[in-house]
């Protein structure tokens, strides 16, 4: 990996950052659920533990109490609503950055990044905070999406993302890119027995569709078509046609604002005769128990994902994964669990591989914990804070 870019050799003034606790402001649309939201909380917690000040700006959501319990501060501001009126928040953000003495402004989504960039540019160059962006997704290349490459440091959540940025935004300086994979805490996702009767009994208590002796498939994901819920339903139907009493749990499919999509899925399940063996539920805070209860975890996102944290979580819990081999999910499966990689959208191959893995119930390789070390949460947190420290220590040319 290339190092940080060198400061200009001109006679411009150089400003150094004082050695003191940092104030870091992270910005994202909302705090409901998802990988971006989780990463935000994880870094906020790491900052607080290290003695720094962590602020998060968003429209709010169910994760706000958890964020505040970590010792971080939440500032409610609707910076994710796609409306020209949203740009009025530029002035409030500019005041916020100045009044709170922000050292780092870290934007994690496109519209918040635009607002942050405009607010940042309006501050005196000698005193403005350092600007960091994280490319969490493989968004369609455009001038709008290009804002995520405008940080003084650009964090890429996988090698897939780094290659994507350099391919679609060739003017991006590679020296500003830092690849920091997402991480999971092994203590929060411990290896579970195979099978785990206690976890399965707990799952059955969550929803009647999850009772029974047959295999349980799990597809965690938000209530959006991109997560591949329909593909999971088709797989379930195919497995049941083989005579398996398979069940399917879709935690996260039921969430506010997704009622029309959920109704569509429920109608599809009813039409296929699956209504009694599919559980559409809200996100669960006990996702590790859900992995332990399952026999096979699915990652069927229709759009290539930038990372695919589900893969790491499931493997940490000792559960095999079957997923479409594209994007970051394909990258992870190729490295960690190649038997679960399925050519994208090949439903016959998905059926065959899932059926084979359920029949064999082969344990994951004994080397899996060592393979997962690169994706440890502590590694991700340390690398992110090191990225902040590196940028703050870098002379600023004004």
C-alpha positions in Angstrom: 0.0 0.0 0.0 1.4 3.4 -0.9 2.1 5.8 1.9 0.5 9.2 2.5 1.1 11.9 -0.1 4.0 14.2 0.5 3.4 17.8 1.5 4.0 20.5 -1.1 7.6 21.8 -1.2 6.3 25.3 -1.7 6.7 28.2 0.7 3.1 27.9 1.9 2.5 28.0 5.6 2.4 24.7 7.4 0.0 24.1 10.2 0.6 21.3 12.7 -2.1 19.6 14.8 -1.5 19.9 18.6 -1.2 16.7 20.6 -4.5 16.5 22.5 -7.7 14.5 22.6 -9.5 14.7 19.3 -13.1 15.8 18.5 -14.3 13.6 15.7 -17.7 14.2 13.9 -19.1 11.3 11.9 -22.0 12.1 9.5 -24.5 9.7 7.9 -28.2 9.9 6.9 -29.8 8.0 9.9 -29.2 5.4 12.6 -31.7 2.7 12.0 -29.7 -0.4 10.9 -27.1 -1.5 8.5 -23.4 -1.8 8.0 -22.7 1.9 7.8 -24.5 2.6 11.0 -22.7 -0.2 12.8 -19.3 1.0 11.7 -20.3 4.5 13.0 -21.1 3.1 16.4 -18.0 0.9 16.5 -15.7 3.9 15.7 -17.5 6.1 18.2 -17.0 3.6 20.9 -13.3 3.2 20.0 -12.9 7.0 20.2 -14.5 7.3 23.6 -12.4 4.4 25.0 -9.3 6.2 23.7 -10.3 9.4 25.5 -11.5 11.3 22.5 -14.7 13.1 21.9 -17.2 11.3 19.5 -20.1 13.2 17.8 -22.5 11.7 15.3 -24.8 13.8 13.0 -27.8 12.1 11.5 -31.6 12.2 11.4 -31.8 9.8 14.2 -33.2 6.2 14.5 -33.4 3.2 16.8 -29.6 3.1 17.4 -29.3 6.5 18.9 -29.8 5.3 22.5 -27.1 2.7 22.0 -24.8 5.4 20.6 -25.3 7.6 23.5 -24.8 4.8 26.0 -21.4 4.4 24.5 -20.5 7.9 25.6 -20.9 9.6 22.2 -23.1 12.6 21.4 -25.8 12.5 18.8 -26.8 15.7 17.0 -30.2 15.4 15.1 -30.1 16.9 11.7 -31.8 15.5 8.6 -28.7 15.5 6.3 -29.8 12.5 4.2 -33.1 13.7 2.7 -32.7 14.1 -1.0 -34.1 17.6 -1.4 -32.6 20.9 -2.4 -33.7 22.2 1.0 -31.3 19.8 2.7 -28.4 22.1 1.6 -29.5 24.7 4.0 -27.8 22.5 6.7 -24.4 23.5 5.2 -24.4 26.6 7.4 -25.4 24.8 10.5 -22.7 22.2 9.9 -20.1 24.9 9.4 -21.0 26.4 12.7 -21.0 23.0 14.3 -17.5 22.2 13.1 -16.2 25.5 14.3 -18.0 25.7 17.6 -17.1 22.1 18.6 -13.5 22.4 17.5 -13.7 19.5 15.2 -10.4 17.8 14.4 -11.8 15.2 12.1 -15.0 15.3 10.0 -15.7 11.8 8.7 -18.5 11.5 6.1 -19.9 8.1 5.5 -22.6 8.7 2.8 -22.9 10.8 -0.3 -25.3 13.6 0.6 -23.8 14.1 4.0 -20.4 14.1 2.3 -21.5 16.9 0.0 -22.9 18.9 2.9 -19.7 18.3 4.9 -17.4 19.3 2.0 -19.3 22.5 1.4 -19.3 23.4 5.1 -15.6 22.4 5.3 -14.6 24.6 2.4 -16.2 27.6 4.0 -13.9 27.4 7.0 -10.4 29.1 7.2 -7.9 26.6 5.6 -5.5 27.0 8.5 -8.1 25.9 11.2 -10.6 23.7 9.3 -10.8 20.0 10.5 -9.3 17.2 8.4 -11.7 15.6 6.1 -12.2 11.8 5.9 -14.6 9.8 3.8 -15.4 6.1 3.8 -16.6 4.4 0.6 -19.0 1.9 2.0 -20.8 1.0 -1.2 -20.3 0.4 -4.9 -22.5 3.3 -6.0 -23.1 4.0 -9.6 -20.2 6.1 -10.9 -21.2 9.8 -11.3 -20.2 13.3 -10.2 -22.6 12.9 -7.3 -20.9 9.7 -6.1 -17.4 11.1 -6.7 -17.7 13.2 -3.6 -16.8 10.0 -1.6 -13.3 10.3 -3.1 -12.8 13.9 -2.0 -11.6 13.2 1.5 -8.0 14.0 2.5 -8.1 10.3 3.4 -10.5 7.9 1.7 -11.1 4.7 3.5 -12.1 1.7 1.3 -13.9 -1.1 3.2 -12.4 -3.8 0.9 -9.9 -4.5 -1.9 -13.0 -4.6 -4.1 -13.9 -1.0 -3.2 -10.3 0.2 -3.7 -10.2 -1.3 -7.2 -13.6 0.2 -8.0 -12.6 3.7 -6.9 -9.4 3.6 -8.9 -11.2 2.2 -12.0 -14.1 4.7 -12.0 -12.3 7.7 -10.6 -8.9 7.5 -12.2 -7.9 11.0 -11.0 -8.1 9.9 -7.4 -4.6 9.9 -5.8 -3.9 6.3 -4.7 -1.8 7.7 -1.8 -4.9 9.0 -0.1 -6.6 5.6 -0.1 -6.6 3.3 2.9 -8.1 -0.2 2.7 -9.6 -1.0 6.1 -11.9 -4.1 6.0 -14.9 -4.1 8.3 -14.4 -6.2 11.4 -16.4 -8.3 13.9 -15.7 -8.9 17.6 -15.1 -12.7 17.9 -16.4 -12.5 21.5 -19.7 -11.3 20.2 -19.8 -13.9 17.5 -18.4 -17.0 19.2 -18.3 -20.4 17.5 -21.5 -22.3 18.3 -22.1 -26.1 18.5 -23.4 -27.8 15.3 -26.3 -28.2 15.7 -27.2 -25.8 18.6 -30.5 -27.1 20.1 -30.8 -24.2 22.6 -30.3 -21.6 19.9 -32.9 -23.3 17.7 -35.4 -23.4 20.5 -34.8 -19.7 21.1 -35.4 -19.0 17.4 -38.7 -21.0 17.4 -39.8 -18.9 20.3 -39.3 -15.8 18.2 -41.7 -16.9 15.4 -43.8 -20.0 15.0 -42.5 -20.5 11.4 -39.1 -21.3 12.8 -40.2 -24.4 14.8 -39.6 -27.8 13.4 -36.8 -30.3 13.0 -35.7 -29.4 9.4 -32.8 -27.1 8.4 -33.0 -23.4 9.1 -31.8 -20.9 6.5 -31.0 -17.4 7.6 -30.7 -14.3 5.4 -30.2 -11.1 7.5 -30.7 -7.9 5.7 -32.7 -4.7 5.4 -36.1 -4.7 3.8 -34.9 -3.8 0.3 -35.2 -5.7 -3.0 -31.4 -5.5 -3.4 -30.9 -8.0 -0.5 -32.2 -10.9 -2.5 -35.1 -12.0 -0.4 -37.0 -13.3 -3.4 -34.0 -15.4 -4.3 -34.0 -16.9 -0.8 -37.7 -17.7 -1.2 -37.1 -19.4 -4.5 -34.3 -21.5 -2.9 -36.5 -22.4 0.0 -39.2 -23.7 -2.4 -36.6 -25.7 -4.3 -35.3 -27.3 -1.1 -38.7 -28.2 0.1 -39.5 -29.8 -3.2 -36.5 -32.1 -2.4 -38.4 -33.2 0.7 -36.5 -31.1 3.2 -38.6 -29.5 5.9 -36.5 -26.3 5.5 -37.4 -23.0 7.1 -36.3 -19.5 6.3 -35.7 -16.5 8.7 -35.4 -13.0 7.2 -34.5 -10.7 10.1 -34.5 -7.1 9.0 -37.0 -7.6 6.2 -39.7 -6.0 8.4 -38.8 -2.3 9.1 -40.5 1.1 9.0 -41.1 2.5 5.5 -40.8 -0.9 3.8 -44.4 -2.0 4.2 -45.2 -2.2 0.5 -42.1 -4.4 -0.2 -42.9 -6.6 2.7 -46.4 -7.1 1.5 -45.1 -8.1 -1.9 -42.8 -10.7 -0.3 -45.5 -12.1 1.9 -47.8 -12.4 -1.1 -45.0 -14.3 -3.0 -44.5 -16.6 0.0 -48.2 -17.3 0.2 -48.5 -18.0 -3.5 -45.6 -20.5 -3.3 -47.1 -22.2 -0.3 -44.3 -21.0 2.0 -46.2 -18.7 4.4 -46.0 -21.1 7.3 -42.3 -21.7 7.0 -40.9 -18.2 6.5 -40.4 -15.6 9.2 -40.3 -11.9 8.2 -39.1 -10.1 11.3 -37.6 -6.8 12.3 -33.8 -6.7 12.8 -32.7 -8.6 15.9 -30.2 -7.5 18.4 -29.3 -11.1 19.1 -28.0 -11.8 15.6 -25.2 -14.1 16.9 -27.9 -16.4 18.4 -29.7 -16.3 15.1 -26.6 -17.5 13.3 -26.2 -20.2 15.9 -29.8 -21.4 15.4 -29.2 -21.6 11.6 -27.8 -24.4 9.5 -26.9 -22.3 6.5 -26.5 -18.5 6.1 -27.4 -16.8 2.8 -25.8 -13.7 1.3 -27.8 -13.1 -1.9 -27.5 -9.4 -2.6 -28.6 -8.6 -6.1 -26.2 -5.7 -6.3 -22.5 -6.4 -5.6 -21.8 -5.3 -2.1 -18.7 -3.5 -1.0 -17.9 -5.9 1.8 -20.5 -8.3 3.2 -20.1 -8.4 7.0 -22.7 -11.2 7.2 -20.1 -13.6 5.8 -17.6 -12.8 8.5 -20.1 -12.9 11.3 -21.6 -16.3 10.2 -18.2 -17.9 9.7 -17.1 -16.6 13.1 -20.1 -18.4 14.6 -19.1 -21.6 12.8 -21.9 -21.4 10.2 -21.3 -22.0 6.5 -22.3 -19.3 4.0 -23.7 -19.6 0.5 -23.8 -16.5 -1.6 -23.5 -14.9 -5.0 -19.9 -14.6 -5.9 -19.7 -11.0 -6.9 -18.4 -7.8 -5.2 -17.0 -7.9 -1.7 -19.0 -11.0 -0.8 -17.3 -12.9 -3.7 -14.0 -11.6 -2.5 -14.6 -12.9 1.1 -16.0 -16.2 0.0 -13.1 -16.8 -2.4 -10.7 -16.2 0.5 -12.5 -17.8 3.4 -15.2 -20.3 2.3 -14.9 -21.0 -1.4 -17.3 -23.9 -1.3 -20.1 -21.4 -0.7 -19.4 -19.2 -3.7 -22.2 -19.4 -6.3 -22.0 -17.8 -9.8 -24.2 -14.7 -9.5 -27.9 -15.4 -10.2 -27.4 -19.1 -11.1 -30.4 -20.5 -9.3 -29.7 -24.1 -10.2 -26.2 -23.8 -8.8 -27.5 -22.1 -5.7 -30.0 -24.9 -5.1 -27.3 -27.6 -5.7 -24.7 -26.0 -3.5 -27.1 -25.3 -0.7 -28.5 -28.8 -0.8 -25.0 -30.3 -0.7 -23.9 -28.2 2.2 -27.0 -29.0 4.2 -26.6 -32.7 3.5 -22.9 -32.9 4.4 -22.9 -30.6 7.3 -19.1 -30.5 7.0 -17.4 -28.5 9.8 -15.6 -25.3 8.7 -11.8 -25.6 8.5 -10.0 -25.6 11.8 -7.9 -22.7 10.4 -11.0 -20.5 10.1 -10.3 -18.4 13.3 -6.8 -17.6 11.9 -8.2 -16.7 8.5 -10.6 -14.3 10.1 -8.0 -12.4 12.1 -7.7 -9.8 9.3 -11.4 -9.1 9.9 -11.3 -8.6 13.7 -13.1 -5.6 15.0 -10.1 -4.5 17.1 -8.0 -4.5 13.9 -10.5 -2.3 12.1 -10.8 0.1 15.0 -7.1 0.4 15.4 -6.5 1.0 11.7 -9.2 3.7 11.6 -7.8 5.6 14.5 -4.3 5.2 13.1 -5.7 6.8 9.8 -7.0 9.7 11.8 -3.7 10.1 13.7 -1.7 9.9 10.5 -3.8 12.7 8.9 -3.7 14.9 11.9 0.1 14.6 12.1 0.5 15.4 8.4 1.5 19.0 7.8 -1.3 21.0 6.3 -0.4 23.3 3.4 -2.5 26.5 3.4 
